[in-house]
Protein backbone atom coordinates (compact mmCIF):
# COMPACT_ATOMS: atom_id res chain seq x y z
CA UNK A 1 0.00 0.00 0.00
CA UNK A 2 2.71 2.47 0.95
CA UNK A 3 4.37 2.32 -2.46
CA UNK A 4 1.15 2.61 -4.47
CA UNK A 5 -1.02 5.17 -2.68
CA UNK A 6 -0.46 8.92 -3.01
CA UNK A 7 -1.69 10.53 0.21
CA UNK A 8 -2.46 13.85 -1.50
CA UNK A 9 -5.18 12.07 -3.50
CA UNK A 10 -6.90 10.69 -0.41
CA UNK A 11 -6.59 13.44 2.18
CA UNK A 12 -9.26 15.79 0.71
CA UNK A 13 -11.85 13.01 0.82
CA UNK A 14 -10.80 11.97 4.32
CA UNK A 15 -11.10 15.58 5.49
CA UNK A 16 -14.52 15.85 3.88
CA UNK A 17 -15.56 12.77 5.87
CA UNK A 18 -14.16 14.48 8.99
CA UNK A 19 -11.75 11.61 9.59
CA UNK A 20 -8.73 13.89 9.21
CA UNK A 21 -8.49 17.46 10.36
CA UNK A 22 -6.37 20.25 8.88
CA UNK A 23 -3.49 19.51 11.24
CA UNK A 24 -3.44 15.82 10.26
CA UNK A 25 -3.44 16.70 6.57
CA UNK A 26 -0.67 19.26 7.00
CA UNK A 27 1.47 16.76 8.90
CA UNK A 28 0.99 14.06 6.26
CA UNK A 29 1.63 16.29 3.26
CA UNK A 30 4.17 18.82 4.54
CA UNK A 31 6.20 17.31 7.37
CA UNK A 32 9.92 17.65 6.75
CA UNK A 33 10.40 14.37 8.62
CA UNK A 34 8.46 12.42 5.98
CA UNK A 35 10.84 12.37 3.03
CA UNK A 36 9.19 9.85 0.74
CA UNK A 37 5.70 9.06 -0.51
CA UNK A 38 5.92 5.75 1.34
CA UNK A 39 6.67 7.59 4.61
CA UNK A 40 3.72 9.92 4.04
CA UNK A 41 1.40 7.02 3.28
CA UNK A 42 2.62 5.16 6.34
CA UNK A 43 1.88 8.21 8.50
CA UNK A 44 -1.59 8.49 6.94
CA UNK A 45 -2.28 4.86 7.84
CA UNK A 46 -0.97 5.40 11.38
CA UNK A 47 -3.34 8.33 11.87
CA UNK A 48 -6.27 6.42 10.39
CA UNK A 49 -5.64 3.58 12.84
CA UNK A 50 -6.42 5.99 15.67
CA UNK A 51 -9.80 6.88 14.11
CA UNK A 52 -11.28 3.43 14.72
CA UNK A 53 -14.00 2.07 12.43
CA UNK A 54 -14.94 5.45 10.98
CA UNK A 55 -11.38 5.94 9.72
CA UNK A 56 -11.25 2.44 8.27
CA UNK A 57 -14.55 2.84 6.41
CA UNK A 58 -13.60 6.26 5.00
CA UNK A 59 -10.21 4.89 3.92
CA UNK A 60 -11.85 1.97 2.10
CA UNK A 61 -14.28 4.36 0.39
CA UNK A 62 -11.39 6.55 -0.76
CA UNK A 63 -9.54 3.50 -2.07
CA UNK A 64 -12.63 2.37 -3.95
CA UNK A 65 -12.89 5.78 -5.62
CA UNK A 66 -9.22 6.58 -6.35
CA UNK A 67 -7.61 3.11 -6.47
CA UNK A 68 -10.31 0.60 -7.48
CA UNK A 69 -7.82 -2.17 -8.26
CA UNK A 70 -6.14 -1.75 -4.87
CA UNK A 71 -9.58 -1.71 -3.20
CA UNK A 72 -10.30 -5.15 -4.66
CA UNK A 73 -7.04 -6.49 -3.22
CA UNK A 74 -7.67 -5.06 0.24
C-alpha positions in Angstrom: 0.0 0.0 0.0 2.7 2.5 0.9 4.4 2.3 -2.5 1.1 2.6 -4.5 -1.0 5.2 -2.7 -0.5 8.9 -3.0 -1.7 10.5 0.2 -2.5 13.8 -1.5 -5.2 12.1 -3.5 -6.9 10.7 -0.4 -6.6 13.4 2.2 -9.3 15.8 0.7 -11.8 13.0 0.8 -10.8 12.0 4.3 -11.1 15.6 5.5 -14.5 15.8 3.9 -15.6 12.8 5.9 -14.2 14.5 9.0 -11.8 11.6 9.6 -8.7 13.9 9.2 -8.5 17.5 10.4 -6.4 20.2 8.9 -3.5 19.5 11.2 -3.4 15.8 10.3 -3.4 16.7 6.6 -0.7 19.3 7.0 1.5 16.8 8.9 1.0 14.1 6.3 1.6 16.3 3.3 4.2 18.8 4.5 6.2 17.3 7.4 9.9 17.6 6.8 10.4 14.4 8.6 8.5 12.4 6.0 10.8 12.4 3.0 9.2 9.9 0.7 5.7 9.1 -0.5 5.9 5.7 1.3 6.7 7.6 4.6 3.7 9.9 4.0 1.4 7.0 3.3 2.6 5.2 6.3 1.9 8.2 8.5 -1.6 8.5 6.9 -2.3 4.9 7.8 -1.0 5.4 11.4 -3.3 8.3 11.9 -6.3 6.4 10.4 -5.6 3.6 12.8 -6.4 6.0 15.7 -9.8 6.9 14.1 -11.3 3.4 14.7 -14.0 2.1 12.4 -14.9 5.5 11.0 -11.4 5.9 9.7 -11.3 2.4 8.3 -14.6 2.8 6.4 -13.6 6.3 5.0 -10.2 4.9 3.9 -11.8 2.0 2.1 -14.3 4.4 0.4 -11.4 6.6 -0.8 -9.5 3.5 -2.1 -12.6 2.4 -4.0 -12.9 5.8 -5.6 -9.2 6.6 -6.4 -7.6 3.1 -6.5 -10.3 0.6 -7.5 -7.8 -2.2 -8.3 -6.1 -1.8 -4.9 -9.6 -1.7 -3.2 -10.3 -5.2 -4.7 -7.0 -6.5 -3.2 -7.7 -5.1 0.2 
